[in-house]
């Protein structure tokens, strides 16, 4: 099960607190059973909000998702362009790093499971 993001925790917690206060003030309940029902409803609403918060997308993935899928012709300039290499890699070695298989994942986080 993936860990919740800070945004999910913040939105869920804020929803629980605000919805519990609002329901308690609007219902004007004073019994233990009424407070229990309001607490359970607030927790369920907070869980629903936390689950529906969208997961963060990296800029590369967002750009890739928004661009049209086209393939370059074998003789075109796009097909013969060298792979993108960071400035730091060129500065350390003095030359371009060799292309890796799956070059589209170069900028993704390395600790992702």
N, CA, C and O atoms as CSV, one atom per row, in Angstrom:
chain,resi,resn,atom,element,x,y,z
A,1,UNK,N,N,0.845,-1.167,0.000
A,1,UNK,CA,C,0.000,0.000,0.000
A,1,UNK,C,C,0.896,1.236,0.000
A,1,UNK,O,O,1.802,1.328,0.828
A,2,UNK,N,N,0.671,2.178,-0.894
A,2,UNK,CA,C,1.521,3.363,-0.940
A,2,UNK,C,C,1.280,4.273,0.269
A,2,UNK,O,O,0.181,4.327,0.820
A,3,UNK,N,N,2.322,4.972,0.655
A,3,UNK,CA,C,2.210,5.902,1.783
A,3,UNK,C,C,1.438,7.143,1.355
A,3,UNK,O,O,1.539,7.572,0.206
A,4,UNK,N,N,0.664,7.726,2.277
A,4,UNK,CA,C,-0.066,8.953,1.919
A,4,UNK,C,C,0.889,10.133,1.771
A,4,UNK,O,O,1.885,10.237,2.487
A,5,UNK,N,N,0.573,11.005,0.845
A,5,UNK,CA,C,1.389,12.200,0.631
A,5,UNK,C,C,1.027,13.248,1.684
A,5,UNK,O,O,-0.033,13.156,2.302
A,6,UNK,N,N,1.885,14.233,1.893
A,6,UNK,CA,C,1.551,15.298,2.849
A,6,UNK,C,C,0.260,16.035,2.480
A,6,UNK,O,O,-0.484,16.457,3.365
A,7,UNK,N,N,-0.006,16.189,1.190
A,7,UNK,CA,C,-1.245,16.850,0.782
A,7,UNK,C,C,-2.463,16.031,1.183
A,7,UNK,O,O,-3.466,16.592,1.624
A,8,UNK,N,N,-2.391,14.715,1.037
A,8,UNK,CA,C,-3.509,13.868,1.431
A,8,UNK,C,C,-3.752,13.942,2.934
A,8,UNK,O,O,-4.899,13.995,3.378
A,9,UNK,N,N,-2.682,13.946,3.713
A,9,UNK,CA,C,-2.830,14.034,5.162
A,9,UNK,C,C,-3.425,15.381,5.564
A,9,UNK,O,O,-4.315,15.440,6.413
A,10,UNK,N,N,-2.936,16.459,4.958
A,10,UNK,CA,C,-3.423,17.797,5.302
A,10,UNK,C,C,-4.891,17.981,4.927
A,10,UNK,O,O,-5.689,18.452,5.737
A,11,UNK,N,N,-5.244,17.610,3.700
A,11,UNK,CA,C,-6.633,17.768,3.266
A,11,UNK,C,C,-7.582,16.880,4.082
A,11,UNK,O,O,-8.666,17.316,4.468
A,12,UNK,N,N,-7.175,15.652,4.337
A,12,UNK,CA,C,-8.025,14.747,5.115
A,12,UNK,C,C,-8.232,15.240,6.536
A,12,UNK,O,O,-9.351,15.220,7.050
A,13,UNK,N,N,-7.152,15.684,7.172
A,13,UNK,CA,C,-7.253,16.177,8.552
A,13,UNK,C,C,-8.109,17.439,8.645
A,13,UNK,O,O,-8.946,17.573,9.538
A,14,UNK,N,N,-7.888,18.356,7.714
A,14,UNK,CA,C,-8.683,19.588,7.713
A,14,UNK,C,C,-10.157,19.290,7.474
A,14,UNK,O,O,-11.029,19.927,8.066
A,15,UNK,N,N,-10.433,18.330,6.613
A,15,UNK,CA,C,-11.828,17.967,6.340
A,15,UNK,C,C,-12.488,17.378,7.572
A,15,UNK,O,O,-13.640,17.693,7.870
A,16,UNK,N,N,-11.765,16.519,8.297
A,16,UNK,CA,C,-12.336,15.905,9.506
A,16,UNK,C,C,-12.667,16.980,10.537
A,16,UNK,O,O,-13.764,16.980,11.096
A,17,UNK,N,N,-11.749,17.880,10.791
A,17,UNK,CA,C,-11.960,18.893,11.829
A,17,UNK,C,C,-13.091,19.843,11.443
A,17,UNK,O,O,-13.996,20.099,12.238
A,18,UNK,N,N,-13.032,20.363,10.218
A,18,UNK,CA,C,-14.039,21.353,9.795
A,18,UNK,C,C,-15.427,20.729,9.681
A,18,UNK,O,O,-16.417,21.329,10.098
A,19,UNK,N,N,-15.496,19.523,9.115
A,19,UNK,CA,C,-16.820,18.907,8.966
A,19,UNK,C,C,-17.395,18.490,10.321
A,19,UNK,O,O,-18.606,18.583,10.525
A,20,UNK,N,N,-16.557,18.037,11.244
A,20,UNK,CA,C,-17.057,17.673,12.573
A,20,UNK,C,C,-17.608,18.898,13.299
A,20,UNK,O,O,-18.690,18.849,13.885
A,21,UNK,N,N,-16.849,20.004,13.255
A,21,UNK,CA,C,-17.351,21.233,13.893
A,21,UNK,C,C,-18.651,21.707,13.250
A,21,UNK,O,O,-19.596,22.079,13.947
A,22,UNK,N,N,-18.694,21.693,11.926
A,22,UNK,CA,C,-19.899,22.160,11.235
A,22,UNK,C,C,-21.108,21.283,11.562
A,22,UNK,O,O,-22.196,21.799,11.821
A,23,UNK,N,N,-20.924,19.960,11.552
A,23,UNK,CA,C,-22.055,19.069,11.847
A,23,UNK,C,C,-22.503,19.185,13.298
A,23,UNK,O,O,-23.697,19.121,13.589
A,24,UNK,N,N,-21.546,19.356,14.209
A,24,UNK,CA,C,-21.927,19.518,15.615
A,24,UNK,C,C,-22.682,20.821,15.846
A,24,UNK,O,O,-23.652,20.852,16.603
A,25,UNK,N,N,-22.242,21.896,15.197
A,25,UNK,CA,C,-22.936,23.172,15.360
A,25,UNK,C,C,-24.312,23.155,14.701
A,25,UNK,O,O,-25.268,23.705,15.249
A,26,UNK,N,N,-24.419,22.529,13.531
A,26,UNK,CA,C,-25.699,22.512,12.832
A,26,UNK,C,C,-26.708,21.558,13.471
A,26,UNK,O,O,-27.904,21.851,13.491
A,27,UNK,N,N,-26.247,20.433,13.988
A,27,UNK,CA,C,-27.185,19.473,14.573
A,27,UNK,C,C,-27.544,19.800,16.014
A,27,UNK,O,O,-28.584,19.366,16.509
A,28,UNK,N,N,-26.697,20.556,16.685
A,28,UNK,CA,C,-26.887,20.935,18.084
A,28,UNK,C,C,-27.132,19.718,18.976
A,28,UNK,O,O,-27.947,19.761,19.897
A,29,UNK,N,N,-26.422,18.648,18.690
A,29,UNK,CA,C,-26.582,17.432,19.482
A,29,UNK,C,C,-25.793,17.538,20.780
A,29,UNK,O,O,-24.737,18.168,20.830
A,30,UNK,N,N,-26.324,16.907,21.834
A,30,UNK,CA,C,-25.652,16.909,23.120
A,30,UNK,C,C,-25.507,15.497,23.670
A,30,UNK,O,O,-24.917,15.309,24.734
A,31,UNK,N,N,-26.020,14.527,22.981
A,31,UNK,CA,C,-25.941,13.144,23.468
A,31,UNK,C,C,-24.654,12.498,22.971
A,31,UNK,O,O,-24.075,12.912,21.967
A,32,UNK,N,N,-24.229,11.482,23.694
A,32,UNK,CA,C,-23.026,10.757,23.312
A,32,UNK,C,C,-23.196,10.037,21.988
A,32,UNK,O,O,-22.261,9.967,21.190
A,33,UNK,N,N,-24.378,9.504,21.750
A,33,UNK,CA,C,-24.644,8.801,20.491
A,33,UNK,C,C,-24.594,9.768,19.311
A,33,UNK,O,O,-24.049,9.430,18.260
A,34,UNK,N,N,-25.148,10.949,19.472
A,34,UNK,CA,C,-25.135,11.944,18.396
A,34,UNK,C,C,-23.719,12.400,18.065
A,34,UNK,O,O,-23.368,12.548,16.895
A,35,UNK,N,N,-22.906,12.624,19.100
A,35,UNK,CA,C,-21.518,13.033,18.886
A,35,UNK,C,C,-20.746,11.909,18.203
A,35,UNK,O,O,-19.904,12.166,17.343
A,36,UNK,N,N,-21.025,10.678,18.579
A,36,UNK,CA,C,-20.367,9.528,17.951
A,36,UNK,C,C,-20.710,9.409,16.472
A,36,UNK,O,O,-19.837,9.138,15.648
A,37,UNK,N,N,-21.972,9.610,16.137
A,37,UNK,CA,C,-22.389,9.562,14.728
A,37,UNK,C,C,-21.721,10.669,13.932
A,37,UNK,O,O,-21.268,10.438,12.811
A,38,UNK,N,N,-21.654,11.868,14.497
A,38,UNK,CA,C,-20.995,12.988,13.817
A,38,UNK,C,C,-19.514,12.690,13.633
A,38,UNK,O,O,-18.966,12.979,12.570
A,39,UNK,N,N,-18.845,12.115,14.644
A,39,UNK,CA,C,-17.416,11.802,14.545
A,39,UNK,C,C,-17.154,10.763,13.462
A,39,UNK,O,O,-16.208,10.900,12.686
A,40,UNK,N,N,-17.984,9.731,13.404
A,40,UNK,CA,C,-17.812,8.698,12.375
A,40,UNK,C,C,-18.045,9.284,10.987
A,40,UNK,O,O,-17.306,8.978,10.051
A,41,UNK,N,N,-19.062,10.118,10.851
A,41,UNK,CA,C,-19.338,10.737,9.547
A,41,UNK,C,C,-18.193,11.663,9.132
A,41,UNK,O,O,-17.829,11.699,7.956
A,42,UNK,N,N,-17.621,12.412,10.077
A,42,UNK,CA,C,-16.504,13.306,9.755
A,42,UNK,C,C,-15.273,12.509,9.353
A,42,UNK,O,O,-14.571,12.893,8.417
A,43,UNK,N,N,-14.997,11.406,10.043
A,43,UNK,CA,C,-13.861,10.564,9.677
A,43,UNK,C,C,-14.042,9.946,8.295
A,43,UNK,O,O,-13.093,9.882,7.513
A,44,UNK,N,N,-15.252,9.493,7.993
A,44,UNK,CA,C,-15.515,8.913,6.668
A,44,UNK,C,C,-15.345,9.969,5.576
A,44,UNK,O,O,-14.774,9.686,4.522
A,45,UNK,N,N,-15.831,11.168,5.822
A,45,UNK,CA,C,-15.677,12.246,4.849
A,45,UNK,C,C,-14.207,12.630,4.667
A,45,UNK,O,O,-13.770,12.879,3.543
A,46,UNK,N,N,-13.445,12.680,5.758
A,46,UNK,CA,C,-12.018,12.977,5.673
A,46,UNK,C,C,-11.258,11.910,4.911
A,46,UNK,O,O,-10.359,12.229,4.134
A,47,UNK,N,N,-11.604,10.647,5.120
A,47,UNK,CA,C,-10.971,9.564,4.379
A,47,UNK,C,C,-11.295,9.653,2.895
A,47,UNK,O,O,-10.421,9.435,2.056
A,48,UNK,N,N,-12.520,9.964,2.571
A,48,UNK,CA,C,-12.923,10.108,1.170
A,48,UNK,C,C,-12.149,11.245,0.499
A,48,UNK,O,O,-11.692,11.094,-0.634
A,49,UNK,N,N,-12.000,12.362,1.175
A,49,UNK,CA,C,-11.260,13.497,0.608
A,49,UNK,C,C,-9.788,13.138,0.434
A,49,UNK,O,O,-9.193,13.460,-0.594
A,50,UNK,N,N,-9.195,12.476,1.426
A,50,UNK,CA,C,-7.778,12.120,1.353
A,50,UNK,C,C,-7.500,11.145,0.212
A,50,UNK,O,O,-6.455,11.230,-0.433
A,51,UNK,N,N,-8.404,10.239,-0.037
A,51,UNK,CA,C,-8.203,9.256,-1.102
A,51,UNK,C,C,-8.363,9.893,-2.474
A,51,UNK,O,O,-7.705,9.474,-3.426
A,52,UNK,N,N,-9.214,10.884,-2.590
A,52,UNK,CA,C,-9.474,11.480,-3.905
A,52,UNK,C,C,-8.533,12.620,-4.266
A,52,UNK,O,O,-8.642,13.159,-5.367
A,53,UNK,N,N,-7.605,13.015,-3.378
A,53,UNK,CA,C,-6.620,14.041,-3.723
A,53,UNK,C,C,-5.725,13.466,-4.810
A,53,UNK,O,O,-5.188,12.372,-4.640
A,54,UNK,N,N,-5.549,14.179,-5.930
A,54,UNK,CA,C,-4.734,13.621,-7.011
A,54,UNK,C,C,-3.275,13.484,-6.591
A,54,UNK,O,O,-2.753,14.302,-5.833
A,55,UNK,N,N,-2.620,12.424,-7.101
A,55,UNK,CA,C,-1.210,12.197,-6.818
A,55,UNK,C,C,-0.355,13.169,-7.610
A,55,UNK,O,O,-0.731,13.559,-8.716
A,56,UNK,N,N,0.783,13.565,-7.068
A,56,UNK,CA,C,1.636,14.500,-7.793
A,56,UNK,C,C,2.200,13.866,-9.059
A,56,UNK,O,O,2.533,12.681,-9.081
A,57,UNK,N,N,2.302,14.680,-10.123
A,57,UNK,CA,C,2.891,14.225,-11.381
A,57,UNK,C,C,4.133,15.049,-11.637
A,57,UNK,O,O,4.141,16.264,-11.440
A,58,UNK,N,N,5.172,14.384,-12.076
A,58,UNK,CA,C,6.384,15.128,-12.386
A,58,UNK,C,C,6.157,15.917,-13.662
A,58,UNK,O,O,5.279,15.581,-14.457
A,59,UNK,N,N,6.940,16.960,-13.858
A,59,UNK,CA,C,6.786,17.814,-15.038
A,59,UNK,C,C,7.020,17.034,-16.319
A,59,UNK,O,O,6.340,17.265,-17.319
A,60,UNK,N,N,7.968,16.119,-16.300
A,60,UNK,CA,C,8.250,15.329,-17.506
A,60,UNK,C,C,7.070,14.428,-17.845
A,60,UNK,O,O,6.686,14.314,-19.009
A,61,UNK,N,N,6.493,13.787,-16.826
A,61,UNK,CA,C,5.344,12.920,-17.079
A,61,UNK,C,C,4.139,13.722,-17.529
A,61,UNK,O,O,3.384,13.273,-18.392
A,62,UNK,N,N,3.946,14.914,-16.952
A,62,UNK,CA,C,2.820,15.756,-17.339
A,62,UNK,C,C,2.972,16.227,-18.779
A,62,UNK,O,O,2.002,16.236,-19.538
A,63,UNK,N,N,4.193,16.620,-19.159
A,63,UNK,CA,C,4.430,17.067,-20.536
A,63,UNK,C,C,4.261,15.920,-21.516
A,63,UNK,O,O,3.707,16.093,-22.602
A,64,UNK,N,N,4.743,14.741,-21.122
A,64,UNK,CA,C,4.622,13.576,-21.990
A,64,UNK,C,C,3.151,13.171,-22.159
A,64,UNK,O,O,2.752,12.724,-23.235
A,65,UNK,N,N,2.355,13.326,-21.111
A,65,UNK,CA,C,0.945,12.962,-21.184
A,65,UNK,C,C,0.158,13.932,-22.055
A,65,UNK,O,O,-0.849,13.549,-22.651
A,66,UNK,N,N,0.608,15.197,-22.139
A,66,UNK,CA,C,-0.118,16.213,-22.896
A,66,UNK,C,C,0.302,16.315,-24.348
A,66,UNK,O,O,-0.429,16.893,-25.152
A,67,UNK,N,N,1.459,15.773,-24.714
A,67,UNK,CA,C,1.908,15.910,-26.097
A,67,UNK,C,C,1.314,14.817,-26.969
A,67,UNK,O,O,1.088,13.702,-26.498
A,68,UNK,N,N,1.059,15.124,-28.242
A,68,UNK,CA,C,0.494,14.106,-29.133
A,68,UNK,C,C,1.525,13.016,-29.417
A,68,UNK,O,O,2.726,13.279,-29.475
A,69,UNK,N,N,1.042,11.804,-29.592
A,69,UNK,CA,C,1.910,10.668,-29.873
A,69,UNK,C,C,2.203,10.614,-31.364
A,69,UNK,O,O,1.330,10.262,-32.157
A,70,UNK,N,N,3.431,10.962,-31.751
A,70,UNK,CA,C,3.842,10.891,-33.145
A,70,UNK,C,C,5.156,10.144,-33.214
A,70,UNK,O,O,5.929,10.140,-32.256
A,71,UNK,N,N,5.405,9.520,-34.334
A,71,UNK,CA,C,6.675,8.842,-34.536
A,71,UNK,C,C,7.426,9.552,-35.638
A,71,UNK,O,O,6.825,9.996,-36.616
A,72,UNK,N,N,8.728,9.665,-35.490
A,72,UNK,CA,C,9.550,10.359,-36.473
A,72,UNK,C,C,9.917,9.396,-37.603
A,72,UNK,O,O,10.134,8.205,-37.380
A,73,UNK,N,N,9.980,9.929,-38.795
A,73,UNK,CA,C,10.395,9.132,-39.944
A,73,UNK,C,C,11.869,8.778,-39.784
A,73,UNK,O,O,12.612,9.561,-39.193
A,74,UNK,N,N,12.327,7.620,-40.292
A,74,UNK,CA,C,13.708,7.189,-40.077
A,74,UNK,C,C,14.752,8.184,-40.570
A,74,UNK,O,O,15.825,8.258,-39.971
A,75,UNK,N,N,14.505,8.940,-41.610
A,75,UNK,CA,C,15.513,9.860,-42.130
A,75,UNK,C,C,15.364,11.280,-41.640
A,75,UNK,O,O,16.125,12.151,-42.062
A,76,UNK,N,N,14.414,11.548,-40.765
A,76,UNK,CA,C,14.160,12.921,-40.328
A,76,UNK,C,C,15.193,13.364,-39.297
A,76,UNK,O,O,15.922,12.543,-38.740
A,77,UNK,N,N,15.244,14.667,-39.052
A,77,UNK,CA,C,16.194,15.232,-38.085
A,77,UNK,C,C,15.863,14.782,-36.670
A,77,UNK,O,O,16.768,14.608,-35.853
A,78,UNK,N,N,14.569,14.590,-36.362
A,78,UNK,CA,C,14.181,14.167,-35.016
A,78,UNK,C,C,14.657,12.752,-34.725
A,78,UNK,O,O,15.000,12.437,-33.586
A,79,UNK,N,N,14.681,11.901,-35.734
A,79,UNK,CA,C,15.114,10.522,-35.519
A,79,UNK,C,C,16.617,10.434,-35.324
A,79,UNK,O,O,17.091,9.539,-34.624
A,80,UNK,N,N,17.377,11.337,-35.924
A,80,UNK,CA,C,18.832,11.270,-35.818
A,80,UNK,C,C,19.398,12.174,-34.734
A,80,UNK,O,O,20.618,12.255,-34.588
A,81,UNK,N,N,18.539,12.865,-33.959
A,81,UNK,CA,C,19.015,13.761,-32.908
A,81,UNK,C,C,19.643,12.943,-31.780
A,81,UNK,O,O,19.125,11.881,-31.434
A,82,UNK,N,N,20.745,13.415,-31.202
A,82,UNK,CA,C,21.377,12.677,-30.102
A,82,UNK,C,C,20.507,12.752,-28.849
A,82,UNK,O,O,19.716,13.684,-28.700
A,83,UNK,N,N,20.643,11.791,-27.958
A,83,UNK,CA,C,19.847,11.816,-26.735
A,83,UNK,C,C,20.262,12.985,-25.854
A,83,UNK,O,O,21.410,13.427,-25.883
A,84,UNK,N,N,19.309,13.476,-25.072
A,84,UNK,CA,C,19.583,14.605,-24.180
A,84,UNK,C,C,20.448,14.143,-23.019
A,84,UNK,O,O,20.155,13.130,-22.385
A,85,UNK,N,N,21.506,14.882,-22.743
A,85,UNK,CA,C,22.404,14.568,-21.641
A,85,UNK,C,C,22.547,15.835,-20.807
A,85,UNK,O,O,22.660,16.933,-21.353
A,86,UNK,N,N,22.544,15.686,-19.507
A,86,UNK,CA,C,22.614,16.860,-18.638
A,86,UNK,C,C,23.975,17.541,-18.747
A,86,UNK,O,O,24.976,16.925,-19.112
A,87,UNK,N,N,23.976,18.820,-18.420
A,87,UNK,CA,C,25.198,19.602,-18.450
A,87,UNK,C,C,26.213,19.048,-17.454
A,87,UNK,O,O,27.413,19.036,-17.729
A,88,UNK,N,N,25.734,18.588,-16.296
A,88,UNK,CA,C,26.639,18.067,-15.273
A,88,UNK,C,C,27.377,16.826,-15.766
A,88,UNK,O,O,28.561,16.660,-15.476
A,89,UNK,N,N,26.701,15.960,-16.501
A,89,UNK,CA,C,27.351,14.749,-17.004
A,89,UNK,C,C,28.454,15.109,-17.999
A,89,UNK,O,O,29.515,14.485,-17.999
A,90,UNK,N,N,28.212,16.108,-18.843
A,90,UNK,CA,C,29.232,16.518,-19.806
A,90,UNK,C,C,30.394,17.206,-19.109
A,90,UNK,O,O,31.543,17.061,-19.526
A,91,UNK,N,N,30.101,17.959,-18.046
A,91,UNK,CA,C,31.140,18.705,-17.353
A,91,UNK,C,C,32.080,17.771,-16.607
A,91,UNK,O,O,33.286,18.019,-16.574
A,92,UNK,N,N,31.568,16.713,-16.011
A,92,UNK,CA,C,32.384,15.791,-15.233
A,92,UNK,C,C,33.304,14.984,-16.144
A,92,UNK,O,O,34.497,14.863,-15.864
A,93,UNK,N,N,32.773,14.439,-17.217
A,93,UNK,CA,C,33.567,13.561,-18.067
A,93,UNK,C,C,34.242,14.289,-19.215
A,93,UNK,O,O,35.204,13.775,-19.786
A,94,UNK,N,N,33.764,15.468,-19.564
A,94,UNK,CA,C,34.312,16.187,-20.698
A,94,UNK,C,C,33.746,15.719,-22.021
A,94,UNK,O,O,34.118,16.232,-23.076
A,95,UNK,N,N,32.857,14.756,-21.974
A,95,UNK,CA,C,32.209,14.256,-23.194
A,95,UNK,C,C,30.803,13.812,-22.848
A,95,UNK,O,O,30.427,13.745,-21.678
A,96,UNK,N,N,30.043,13.515,-23.862
A,96,UNK,CA,C,28.660,13.096,-23.631
A,96,UNK,C,C,28.602,11.687,-23.071
A,96,UNK,O,O,29.394,10.822,-23.443
A,97,UNK,N,N,27.668,11.474,-22.185
A,97,UNK,CA,C,27.474,10.142,-21.625
A,97,UNK,C,C,26.796,9.256,-22.655
A,97,UNK,O,O,26.039,9.756,-23.487
A,98,UNK,N,N,27.047,7.954,-22.621
A,98,UNK,CA,C,26.396,7.064,-23.585
A,98,UNK,C,C,24.896,6.998,-23.331
A,98,UNK,O,O,24.436,7.142,-22.199
A,99,UNK,N,N,24.147,6.778,-24.399
A,99,UNK,CA,C,22.694,6.690,-24.281
A,99,UNK,C,C,22.327,5.414,-23.540
A,99,UNK,O,O,22.965,4.377,-23.721
A,100,UNK,N,N,21.303,5.493,-22.709
A,100,UNK,CA,C,20.831,4.337,-21.951
A,100,UNK,C,C,19.530,3.837,-22.547
A,100,UNK,O,O,18.790,4.588,-23.181
A,101,UNK,N,N,19.269,2.580,-22.339
A,101,UNK,CA,C,17.982,2.035,-22.756
A,101,UNK,C,C,16.906,2.645,-21.871
A,101,UNK,O,O,17.112,2.796,-20.667
A,102,UNK,N,N,15.773,2.995,-22.442
A,102,UNK,CA,C,14.693,3.603,-21.668
A,102,UNK,C,C,15.024,5.020,-21.278
A,102,UNK,O,O,14.783,5.408,-20.135
A,103,UNK,N,N,15.568,5.810,-22.185
A,103,UNK,CA,C,15.995,7.172,-21.902
A,103,UNK,C,C,14.875,8.086,-21.457
A,103,UNK,O,O,15.150,9.172,-20.947
A,104,UNK,N,N,13.623,7.692,-21.628
A,104,UNK,CA,C,12.513,8.553,-21.224
A,104,UNK,C,C,12.365,8.612,-19.708
A,104,UNK,O,O,11.653,9.478,-19.200
A,105,UNK,N,N,13.019,7.716,-18.973
A,105,UNK,CA,C,12.879,7.679,-17.522
A,105,UNK,C,C,14.051,8.331,-16.810
A,105,UNK,O,O,14.188,8.177,-15.596
A,106,UNK,N,N,14.896,9.050,-17.523
A,106,UNK,CA,C,16.105,9.614,-16.938
A,106,UNK,C,C,15.783,10.561,-15.795
A,106,UNK,O,O,16.480,10.547,-14.780
A,107,UNK,N,N,14.760,11.376,-15.926
A,107,UNK,CA,C,14.486,12.401,-14.917
A,107,UNK,C,C,13.559,11.941,-13.805
A,107,UNK,O,O,13.214,12.741,-12.935
A,108,UNK,N,N,13.147,10.686,-13.803
A,108,UNK,CA,C,12.285,10.206,-12.728
A,108,UNK,C,C,13.083,9.987,-11.461
A,108,UNK,O,O,14.299,9.803,-11.511
A,109,UNK,N,N,12.417,10.005,-10.345
A,109,UNK,CA,C,13.057,9.850,-9.057
A,109,UNK,C,C,13.614,8.445,-8.903
A,109,UNK,O,O,12.958,7.477,-9.289
A,110,UNK,N,N,14.802,8.314,-8.352
A,110,UNK,CA,C,15.466,7.020,-8.294
A,110,UNK,C,C,15.010,6.177,-7.110
A,110,UNK,O,O,15.276,4.975,-7.085
A,111,UNK,N,N,14.338,6.762,-6.136
A,111,UNK,CA,C,13.933,6.010,-4.956
A,111,UNK,C,C,12.504,5.527,-5.006
A,111,UNK,O,O,11.990,5.005,-4.017
A,112,UNK,N,N,11.860,5.689,-6.130
A,112,UNK,CA,C,10.471,5.273,-6.282
A,112,UNK,C,C,10.400,3.749,-6.277
A,112,UNK,O,O,11.238,3.081,-6.882
A,113,UNK,N,N,9.401,3.207,-5.595
A,113,UNK,CA,C,9.224,1.741,-5.552
A,113,UNK,C,C,8.204,1.317,-6.557
A,113,UNK,O,O,7.913,0.127,-6.677
